[in-house]
Amino acid sequence: MRKPVNWRAPFMVRANSLQPTSKQNFPFRSVFSTLALSVAIASFAAPGVSLAEAAEDIKPAVESELSASDLLLDAAKAGERLVAVGSRGHIVYSDDQGGSWKQAAVPVRQLLTAVFFVDDKSGWAVGHDSLILHTADGGATWAMQYRDPELDVPVDPDGPSLLERPLMDVWFRDAQTGFAVGAYGIVLRTDDGGENWEDVSDVVDNPDGFHYNSIAEVKGAGLFLAGEMGTMYRSADYGDTWETLTDSPYDGSWFGVSGTNQNNVVLVWGLRGNMFRSADFGDSWEQVVLKTQNNNTLGATLLGGSVSESGELAVVGAGGVVVISHDDGKTFSVSTRPDRIALASAKVLENGQILLVGQHGVSTAAANGLKVN
């Protein structure tokens, strides 16, 4: 683990215009290798370009008519607007509940893994190279606030290669205080809206540097953090201090965590369809048994999901699996989309439909996760 550092951007890289379409050499991992760092099943890299070389470049995202149908990994609401992020620095937004999408102006081309908004204007996106981007206009334009400081250190050709530490999730307490978490136990914190970010990884007891995959608020309780090897942590003071939970119900990787509309209730999910629910902020756990339409136990890996303001919880994963709960995570219906395309995250919309993001970009589905009639 690197020593804690304070970092302030010596400049603000801002995307005021999109670049014309051109062939792009950009290495990126698939849905699984991005969200499931320990379960990578594929890797796509342009010939002749290394990760280290790509990491050194700061170039605006290329304008593409296919940006909404390329790999996307997360989505969030910015007031009435929907915003999704993903590969090649692509960020797209919709003002008609997912009916149509526009590409945002983004100053980077790295893979973006998560996005979070505190209101209809101010939001943050995170991704590879420990990148943190900020928007003040609801996701239409973005500026870079932070990236891994070691990328600015001259490379020693005889020394070890750079350890890539992608950020996997981001959460903000309010417009000033927020956290970004990711690979090898990295935790970054800001208390001024992102003007400065501090590496506070040592605040969490993680001597092995296990990856953090998801962070979420638990209503009436605090924050919950989950990652690989069954690691789970909770914070009753919303990120100031963290407690390690030593009695994890599962020793495989967690890829998602969510609160519900009930106080103290938290759900975690991950490999092989494993999902557990706690009604006491992690003191005890019950397994949520997920059954397919054929009454078989679900074995597909679950990746991302979210809870809506009205309480519906939608979780998605490998093979086009969509699981939906209407009772605060006690029970779920399970559907498998016919295309079996890998899905990365989901949000229940106000019209009852579900917004899905994944391997083939962003789309809307009926309330059961299947195609809209």
C-alpha positions as semicolon CSV with decimal commas, in nm:
position;residue;x (nm);y (nm);z (nm)
1;M;0,000;0,000;0,000
2;R;0,132;0,341;-0,091
3;K;0,193;0,598;0,175
4;P;-0,087;0,853;0,224
5;V;-0,042;1,160;0,010
6;N;-0,218;1,488;-0,038
7;W;-0,272;1,577;-0,402
8;R;-0,402;1,887;-0,566
9;A;-0,444;1,907;-0,940
10;P;-0,175;2,139;-1,081
11;F;-0,417;2,205;-1,363
12;M;-0,777;2,132;-1,447
13;V;-0,824;1,930;-1,762
14;R;-1,162;2,030;-1,894
15;A;-1,347;1,899;-2,197
16;N;-1,513;2,187;-2,372
17;S;-1,552;2,012;-2,704
18;L;-1,561;1,657;-2,829
19;Q;-1,296;1,531;-3,067
20;P;-1,385;1,401;-3,414
21;T;-1,423;1,029;-3,458
22;S;-1,100;0,845;-3,528
23;K;-0,951;0,504;-3,480
24;Q;-0,859;0,472;-3,114
25;N;-0,591;0,254;-2,965
26;F;-0,723;0,203;-2,614
27;P;-0,677;-0,105;-2,401
28;F;-0,966;-0,188;-2,174
29;R;-1,092;-0,482;-1,980
30;S;-1,427;-0,648;-2,027
31;V;-1,719;-0,615;-1,786
32;F;-1,586;-0,894;-1,571
33;S;-1,225;-0,787;-1,551
34;T;-1,339;-0,437;-1,463
35;L;-1,594;-0,507;-1,196
36;A;-1,453;-0,841;-1,092
37;L;-1,083;-0,776;-1,065
38;S;-1,016;-1,124;-0,934
39;V;-1,233;-1,301;-1,194
40;A;-1,107;-1,157;-1,522
41;I;-1,224;-1,370;-1,811
42;A;-1,107;-1,160;-2,103
43;S;-0,883;-0,872;-2,193
44;F;-0,898;-0,658;-2,504
45;A;-0,591;-0,454;-2,594
46;A;-0,498;-0,269;-2,907
47;P;-0,178;-0,406;-3,060
48;G;0,140;-0,222;-2,975
49;V;-0,010;-0,020;-2,686
50;S;0,065;-0,108;-2,324
51;L;-0,142;-0,016;-2,023
52;A;0,143;0,199;-1,893
53;E;0,165;0,391;-2,220
54;A;-0,210;0,448;-2,230
55;A;-0,209;0,558;-1,869
56;E;0,031;0,844;-1,941
57;D;-0,192;1,000;-2,204
58;I;-0,457;1,256;-2,115
59;K;-0,671;1,296;-2,423
60;P;-1,039;1,386;-2,456
61;A;-1,288;1,110;-2,521
62;V;-1,353;1,059;-2,890
63;E;-1,696;1,152;-3,018
64;S;-1,885;0,843;-3,129
65;E;-2,238;0,778;-3,247
66;L;-2,204;0,439;-3,074
67;S;-2,115;0,578;-2,731
68;A;-2,451;0,471;-2,585
69;S;-2,416;0,118;-2,723
70;D;-2,054;0,057;-2,624
71;L;-1,950;-0,098;-2,291
72;L;-2,106;0,099;-2,002
73;L;-2,063;0,008;-1,637
74;D;-2,274;0,235;-1,416
75;A;-2,560;0,484;-1,421
76;A;-2,700;0,748;-1,187
77;K;-2,980;1,003;-1,169
78;A;-2,902;1,374;-1,182
79;G;-3,242;1,514;-1,098
80;E;-3,462;1,404;-1,389
81;R;-3,158;1,331;-1,606
82;L;-2,994;0,988;-1,641
83;V;-2,616;0,962;-1,674
84;A;-2,414;0,651;-1,765
85;V;-2,037;0,594;-1,778
86;G;-1,808;0,333;-1,929
87;S;-1,532;0,248;-2,173
88;R;-1,305;0,493;-2,359
89;G;-1,409;0,776;-2,129
90;H;-1,761;0,766;-2,267
91;I;-2,029;0,939;-2,062
92;V;-2,381;0,965;-2,202
93;Y;-2,692;1,134;-2,065
94;S;-3,065;1,123;-2,130
95;D;-3,340;1,375;-2,055
96;D;-3,627;1,150;-2,164
97;Q;-3,599;0,849;-1,929
98;G;-3,359;0,665;-2,155
99;G;-3,542;0,721;-2,482
100;S;-3,245;0,898;-2,641
101;W;-2,888;0,970;-2,538
102;K;-2,629;1,242;-2,591
103;Q;-2,255;1,209;-2,543
104;A;-2,096;1,430;-2,279
105;A;-1,771;1,623;-2,321
106;V;-1,510;1,428;-2,123
107;P;-1,136;1,511;-2,093
108;V;-1,010;1,150;-2,073
109;R;-1,031;0,821;-2,260
110;Q;-0,977;0,582;-1,971
111;L;-1,237;0,329;-1,863
112;L;-1,486;0,480;-1,616
113;T;-1,639;0,243;-1,363
114;A;-1,885;0,436;-1,142
115;V;-2,080;0,762;-1,116
116;F;-2,258;0,941;-0,830
117;F;-2,462;1,262;-0,806
118;V;-2,548;1,462;-0,494
119;D;-2,809;1,674;-0,676
120;D;-2,922;1,758;-1,028
121;K;-2,597;1,941;-1,109
122;S;-2,299;1,813;-0,913
123;G;-2,162;1,464;-0,972
124;W;-1,845;1,257;-0,983
125;A;-1,722;0,969;-1,198
126;V;-1,425;0,742;-1,125
127;G;-1,222;0,488;-1,318
128;H;-0,885;0,357;-1,429
129;D;-0,563;0,545;-1,347
130;S;-0,741;0,638;-1,022
131;L;-0,923;0,903;-1,222
132;I;-1,186;1,124;-1,062
133;L;-1,397;1,351;-1,281
134;H;-1,646;1,619;-1,173
135;T;-1,944;1,780;-1,341
136;A;-2,126;2,095;-1,233
137;D;-2,390;2,093;-1,508
138;G;-2,567;1,762;-1,461
139;G;-2,325;1,554;-1,661
140;A;-2,303;1,746;-1,989
141;T;-1,937;1,846;-1,938
142;W;-1,670;1,708;-1,708
143;A;-1,336;1,816;-1,558
144;M;-1,059;1,600;-1,416
145;Q;-1,001;1,651;-1,044
146;Y;-0,755;1,371;-0,970
147;R;-0,550;1,092;-1,119
148;D;-0,281;0,864;-0,978
149;P;0,012;1,094;-0,887
150;E;0,261;0,820;-0,974
151;L;0,167;0,862;-1,339
152;D;0,349;1,195;-1,329
153;V;0,670;1,040;-1,193
154;P;0,938;0,967;-1,457
155;V;0,952;0,597;-1,541
156;D;1,263;0,402;-1,443
157;P;1,319;0,158;-1,732
158;D;1,503;-0,075;-1,497
159;G;1,252;-0,045;-1,215
160;P;0,919;-0,220;-1,145
161;S;0,623;-0,143;-1,365
162;L;0,347;0,086;-1,241
163;L;0,083;-0,086;-1,028
164;E;-0,246;0,013;-1,185
165;R;-0,506;0,099;-0,922
166;P;-0,846;0,162;-1,082
167;L;-1,113;0,321;-0,869
168;M;-1,425;0,105;-0,861
169;D;-1,686;0,313;-0,679
170;V;-1,761;0,660;-0,545
171;W;-2,000;0,798;-0,283
172;F;-2,059;1,148;-0,147
173;R;-2,201;1,245;0,191
174;D;-2,288;1,591;0,061
175;A;-2,150;1,836;-0,194
176;Q;-1,822;1,862;-0,002
177;T;-1,730;1,527;0,154
178;G;-1,691;1,216;-0,056
179;F;-1,498;0,891;-0,094
180;A;-1,359;0,695;-0,388
181;V;-1,250;0,333;-0,339
182;G;-1,087;0,069;-0,553
183;A;-0,810;-0,177;-0,624
184;Y;-0,545;-0,277;-0,370
185;G;-0,733;-0,115;-0,084
186;I;-0,720;0,243;-0,206
187;V;-0,948;0,493;-0,032
188;L;-0,947;0,859;-0,136
189;R;-1,131;1,135;0,050
190;T;-1,224;1,495;-0,019
191;D;-1,378;1,754;0,211
192;D;-1,393;2,040;-0,037
193;G;-1,594;1,901;-0,324
194;G;-1,292;1,745;-0,490
195;E;-1,059;2,043;-0,506
196;N;-0,822;1,829;-0,300
197;W;-0,817;1,452;-0,261
198;E;-0,629;1,273;0,017
199;D;-0,521;0,909;0,020
200;V;-0,668;0,781;0,349
201;S;-0,631;0,410;0,273
202;D;-0,486;0,346;0,619
203;V;-0,819;0,438;0,779
204;V;-0,942;0,088;0,682
205;D;-0,769;-0,218;0,829
206;N;-0,673;-0,400;0,510
207;P;-0,310;-0,515;0,543
208;D;-0,340;-0,750;0,245
209;G;-0,458;-0,475;0,013
210;F;-0,775;-0,652;-0,097
211;H;-0,974;-0,473;-0,368
212;Y;-1,278;-0,269;-0,275
213;N;-1,558;-0,309;-0,529
214;S;-1,857;-0,124;-0,385
215;I;-1,951;0,137;-0,125
216;A;-2,307;0,236;-0,030
217;E;-2,512;0,413;0,231
218;V;-2,726;0,206;0,467
219;K;-3,031;0,399;0,586
220;G;-3,016;0,494;0,952
221;A;-2,679;0,322;1,003
222;G;-2,385;0,455;0,800
223;L;-2,167;0,334;0,514
224;F;-2,089;-0,020;0,402
225;L;-1,784;-0,125;0,200
226;A;-1,740;-0,463;0,031
227;G;-1,468;-0,625;-0,178
228;E;-1,279;-0,938;-0,268
229;M;-1,220;-1,243;-0,050
230;G;-1,542;-1,175;0,142
231;T;-1,409;-0,854;0,295
232;M;-1,669;-0,622;0,449
233;Y;-1,636;-0,301;0,648
234;R;-1,884;-0,059;0,802
235;S;-1,871;0,300;0,919
236;A;-2,128;0,433;1,165
237;D;-1,995;0,789;1,119
238;Y;-2,023;0,788;0,740
239;G;-1,659;0,738;0,654
240;D;-1,457;0,895;0,935
241;T;-1,374;0,560;1,096
242;W;-1,419;0,202;0,977
243;E;-1,482;-0,132;1,148
244;T;-1,378;-0,462;0,991
245;L;-1,645;-0,733;0,995
246;T;-1,466;-1,059;1,066
247;D;-1,762;-1,297;1,033
248;S;-1,834;-1,269;0,662
249;P;-2,100;-1,515;0,544
250;Y;-1,901;-1,588;0,228
251;D;-1,531;-1,587;0,147
252;G;-1,566;-1,516;-0,225
253;S;-1,565;-1,171;-0,382
254;W;-1,845;-0,922;-0,330
255;F;-1,916;-0,701;-0,630
256;G;-2,213;-0,502;-0,502
257;V;-2,369;-0,362;-0,188
258;S;-2,689;-0,167;-0,129
259;G;-2,905;-0,037;0,148
260;T;-3,284;-0,042;0,126
261;N;-3,564;0,187;0,240
262;Q;-3,557;0,018;0,581
263;N;-3,322;0,127;0,858
264;N;-3,011;-0,090;0,912
265;V;-3,086;-0,324;0,619
266;V;-2,797;-0,400;0,384
267;L;-2,751;-0,651;0,103
268;V;-2,428;-0,777;-0,053
269;W;-2,385;-0,992;-0,361
270;G;-2,114;-1,138;-0,581
271;L;-1,974;-1,457;-0,728
272;R;-2,193;-1,751;-0,829
273;G;-2,519;-1,579;-0,744
274;N;-2,433;-1,541;-0,377
275;M;-2,646;-1,278;-0,204
276;F;-2,685;-1,212;0,167
277;R;-2,909;-0,977;0,366
278;S;-2,855;-0,822;0,708
279;A;-3,122;-0,640;0,907
280;D;-2,875;-0,515;1,170
281;F;-2,602;-0,340;0,970
282;G;-2,390;-0,651;0,932
283;D;-2,410;-0,805;1,280
284;S;-2,587;-1,112;1,137
285;W;-2,668;-1,240;0,789
286;E;-2,923;-1,453;0,608
287;Q;-2,868;-1,592;0,262
288;V;-3,111;-1,477;-0,004
289;V;-3,189;-1,783;-0,213
290;L;-3,230;-1,690;-0,578
291;K;-3,424;-1,936;-0,795
292;T;-3,442;-1,929;-1,173
293;Q;-3,766;-1,977;-1,363
294;N;-3,678;-2,348;-1,381
295;N;-3,652;-2,354;-1,000
296;N;-3,277;-2,402;-1,014
297;T;-3,046;-2,211;-0,781
298;L;-2,897;-1,912;-0,961
299;G;-2,528;-1,961;-1,030
300;A;-2,452;-1,651;-1,235
301;T;-2,222;-1,389;-1,090
302;L;-2,405;-1,075;-0,975
303;L;-2,229;-0,747;-1,048
304;G;-2,412;-0,419;-0,990
305;G;-2,746;-0,279;-0,884
306;S;-2,927;-0,012;-0,689
307;V;-3,235;0,068;-0,483
308;S;-3,493;0,315;-0,608
309;E;-3,656;0,594;-0,410
310;S;-3,973;0,385;-0,395
311;G;-3,783;0,085;-0,257
312;E;-3,741;-0,151;-0,552
313;L;-3,402;-0,317;-0,565
314;A;-3,261;-0,423;-0,903
315;V;-2,943;-0,630;-0,937
316;V;-2,790;-0,763;-1,260
317;G;-2,499;-0,974;-1,371
318;A;-2,349;-1,230;-1,603
319;G;-2,552;-1,393;-1,876
320;G;-2,821;-1,127;-1,879
321;V;-2,948;-1,207;-1,530
322;V;-3,186;-0,953;-1,372
323;V;-3,315;-0,996;-1,015
324;I;-3,580;-0,764;-0,870
325;S;-3,708;-0,719;-0,513
326;H;-4,016;-0,529;-0,398
327;D;-3,984;-0,615;-0,027
328;D;-3,654;-0,457;0,078
329;G;-3,446;-0,751;-0,038
330;K;-3,626;-1,033;0,140
331;T;-3,726;-1,205;-0,182
332;F;-3,637;-1,160;-0,550
333;S;-3,781;-1,252;-0,885
334;V;-3,520;-1,382;-1,129
335;S;-3,523;-1,328;-1,506
336;T;-3,269;-1,409;-1,773
337;R;-3,272;-1,194;-2,084
338;P;-3,277;-1,393;-2,411
339;D;-2,968;-1,216;-2,547
340;R;-2,767;-1,321;-2,239
341;I;-2,554;-1,011;-2,270
342;A;-2,351;-0,935;-1,955
343;L;-2,502;-0,654;-1,749
344;A;-2,306;-0,430;-1,515
345;S;-2,569;-0,226;-1,327
346;A;-2,936;-0,130;-1,319
347;K;-3,171;0,141;-1,195
348;V;-3,549;0,132;-1,154
349;L;-3,701;0,434;-1,327
350;E;-3,999;0,642;-1,219
351;N;-4,210;0,497;-1,501
352;G;-4,155;0,146;-1,364
353;Q;-3,911;0,041;-1,633
354;I;-3,553;-0,061;-1,559
355;L;-3,243;0,107;-1,697
356;L;-2,977;-0,151;-1,781
357;V;-2,610;-0,085;-1,856
358;G;-2,356;-0,340;-1,966
359;Q;-2,163;-0,499;-2,248
360;H;-2,385;-0,349;-2,519
361;G;-2,434;-0,007;-2,364
362;V;-2,755;0,128;-2,215
363;S;-3,114;0,017;-2,269
364;T;-3,449;0,016;-2,094
365;A;-3,648;-0,293;-1,999
366;A;-3,986;-0,382;-1,856
367;A;-4,034;-0,410;-1,480
368;N;-3,920;-0,774;-1,488
369;G;-3,599;-0,686;-1,671
370;L;-3,710;-0,829;-2,004
371;K;-3,775;-0,650;-2,330
372;V;-4,032;-0,371;-2,325
373;N;-4,347;-0,486;-2,506
